[in-house]
């Protein structure tokens, strides 16, 4: 079994057997996994949860995987791996043009899916910190190395999801300053129309809660990642 990870994958497939098989397989290899039965179900999950990668079937009733991928690309850069029974080059190109990161024809071996998922996650670019960022921020027993983009608790490296890492870069760039939810939504590439505003704000709140579990001694009474009522959030290092 692979080393435990908190990378969260979303499987979107209308075939219950495939959803169950892939979920069990990926969980055995250390991933957190959530499953959706169709595009509509996936959209509801995406409104409130953050995922590190989506595995999406193309041929689904209602909205298909290509359309879902294209729509998601208007508001998010979450990596997407498409699954389909179609293997023609033209279909693969259509999927990639829609914004997918990779394309796996059915039938496939679960191990190949795992290799492709890991390859995509390794390709996620790590942004270089701005020159004016402090090199290290101290948050009690936790320290954040801005130059390396690493969070440490004593001698233990704390793994951050891509979104958590991006949040830390944002806050580390303006320590002691309030960052509004709307600014976080924009900076995280989750912008959308007014209809999705509330859902996007809640998604940011979920990410803040997850990040606090990694940097706070008591996440319910945060000392370092503070809520500034009516304004947003602020990182207050020592």
N, C-alpha and C positions, 0 to 999 in steps of 0.2 A: 504494500500500500504506500502511496506517495505521502510526503510530509503534509500535515494538516495545513489548510489554507483558509482564509476568510474571503477568498474571491467568490463572488456570487454570480451564478449563471442562471439565465432564464431560458427554458426549453419551450418553444412554441410549436405545437404539432397537434393536429386533430386526431391522430391515431393514439389511443390510450396505451396500447401495447408498447409503441415506440417511446412515448413519454416516460412510461414506467421503467423500461429497459435502460434508457439513457440516464434517467435520474439516478437509478441505483448504481450504475457503472461510474458515473462522474462523482457521486458521493463517496464511493469506495476509494477514489483517487484524490480525496481531500477537499473537494469543492462544496460550497453551499449551493443547493439547487432548488429552484422554484419552477413549476410547470404551468403552462397556460394552454387551454384547449383550442383557442383560436385567436385571431388578431384583436378582437374586441376585448377578450379576457386579458391579453397581454397589455393592452393600453391601460386598463384599470390598474394592473400591477405596477406598470411603469410610472403612473401618476404619483405613487406613494413610496416606491422602493427604488433603490439604486442598484444597478447590476453592472458587473465588470465586462460581461459579454453575453450576447444573445445568440442562441442556436434556433433558427427559424426555418420551418418547412415552407416551401414555395406553394405547393398545391394544397390549399385549404379552402373549405367552403366559405362563402362570403368574401371578405378582403383577403387577397392572397399575400404570400410572403414578400413578393417584389414590391407591391403597393405599400405594405407596411414599412419595408425598409426605406423606400423613397420618402415616405411621410416622416419617419423618425429622423432622417438625415436633415430635415429642415429645422430640427430643434436639439439634436444631440449627436455626439460623435462616439457613442458607445459602439464597440466593435460588434459586427454581425457576421455570423457564419450561416450561409444558406444551405438547406438540404433539399434535394429534389430528385424525382425519378427521371427528370429530363437531363440528358448528358451532352446534348448537342452544343457545339462551340457557341452558336448564336445565343442559346439560352444562358450559358455561363456569362457571356459578355453582357447580356441584359441585366443579370443580377449584379454584376460588378459595377455597371454604369449606374445602377440605382443606389449604389453606395455600400454594397456588401464588401467585407474584407476578404472573404474567401467563399468557396463554392464546393460542396461535396455531393457528388451524385450518389443516389441510392441504387443498389444496396451497397453498404459499406461496413467495414469492420469497426466496432467501437474503438479499438486501439488507434485506428487512423483518425477518428474524430478527436480523440484525446491529443494526439500529436499536433493536429491542426489548431485546436484550441490553445494549447501551450505556445505554439508558434505565433499565433496572433497576439497573445498576451505579452510575449517577449518583444513584439514589434512596437508596442505602445510607446511613443516618444516621451522622454522625460525632459520637461522644460528646464533650461538653464536658469538659475536665479539671476535677478537683476543685480548690477554692480553695487547698488546702494543697500542691499539686504545685509543685515547683521549675519556674521558667519554662524554663530550658535546662539540660540535662544534657550534660556533655562526656565523650566516650568516645574519647580519643585524637584522631585526625583527624576523627572523626565527632561531630556534636552533634545532640541531640534537642530540638526546640522543643515543649515540652509544651502550650503554649497553642494552637499551631496544629496539633499532632499531626503535625509534619513531621520527617523525618530528613535531615540534610545531611552530605555528605562534601565538605568544603571549600566550594566554590561550587555543587556539584552536588546537586540534590534527588534523594534516593534513594526510589524508589517502594516503598511498603509495600502488601501485600495487606490486606484488611479484618481478617483474623485477626492478621497481624503488627502492624498498627496497634493492635489491641486488646491484644496482649501488651505492646507498649511502654507503653501507658497503665497497664496493671496494674503493671509493674515500676517505672515512673517514679513511681507513687504510694507506693512503699515502697522507695526506693533503699537498698541495703545490707542489706536484710532478705530472708530466704529465703522463697520462695513454693513450696509443695508442689505436686507434680503433681496431686493430687486437687483442690487449690484452683484450679489453672489450668483443669482440666476443668470445674469448677463455674462459674468466672467466664466461660469461653468459651461457656457454654451447651451443653456437650456431656455433660451428666449422663446417666447410664443405670443399669441394674441391674448387679449384680455380674458377670453373664456378659459384659458388654461392657467391664468395667473395664480389663483388660489392653490391649485394642485402643485404648481412648481414651487411655491413658497413652502408648502408642506414637505415636498421632497428635500428642500434645503434643510428644513428642521430635522428631518430624519438623519441626514448626513452629519449635522452638528451633533446630534445625540450619539451617533456611532463614534465620532471622533473624540468626544468627551470621555467615552469609556476607555480610550487609549491614553489620555493625557491627564485625567483628573483622578485624585485619590478618592473623591466622592462625586461621581458624575451628577448626582441629584442636587449637589450644592457646589457648582463649579467655581473654582477660584481663578483659573487661567483663561478659559474660553467662556467669557461672560455674555449673558444676554443683557442688552441695554434696552430697556422697555420702550417700545414705540419707535426705536431707531434701528436696531439690528443686533449684530454681534461684534465683540471686540476680544482680541487676544492680548492679555496683560501679563507678559513675562516678568520674572523676578528682576 
